[in-house]
């Protein structure tokens, strides 16, 4: 029992951070931010190769 509790406590910060990150990505996609990010990524790539 102590071994399991120690394992959970050592992994808790990473698990919380991962869950928070997943939640924030879902929230951003729900708001339509995925299209904005994709448009900016395309623009940056075009500028890097000299087309944009």
N, C-alpha and C positions, 0 to 999 in steps of 0.2 A: 504494500500500500504506500509506504513512504517513497519507494522507488518511482512509482507512477506519479505521485504528487510532485516530486522533485523534477521529473521529466516535464510535466505540464507547466510548472512554474518557470522553468528555464526556456520553454518554447512560447510562453504567453506573449511577450512583447512582439516577437516576429509574427505570430499568428494574428494579433490585433492589427499590426501594420498592414499585413496582407489583406485582411478583411476590409480595412478602411480604404485601401487602394482599389480593391474590386468595387466597393460601393461607390467611390468617387468616379470610376470609369463608367459604371452603369448610369449614374446620374448625369454625367457629361453627355453620354450617348442619348439619353432621354431628352436632353435639352437641345439636341441637334448639333453639338459641338464637333462631332465626327467629321461632318462636311467641311467645317472651317479648318480643322487640322489637316485634312487631306488637301484642300485648296492651297494652304500655306506650304505644305510639303512639296507639292507639284511646282509651285512658284520658285521655291528655293532650289530645287533640282534643275529647273530650266535656267536659272541664273548661273548655277555652277558650271553648266556645260556651254554657256554663252548664247543660248537661244532667247532667253527672256530678257 
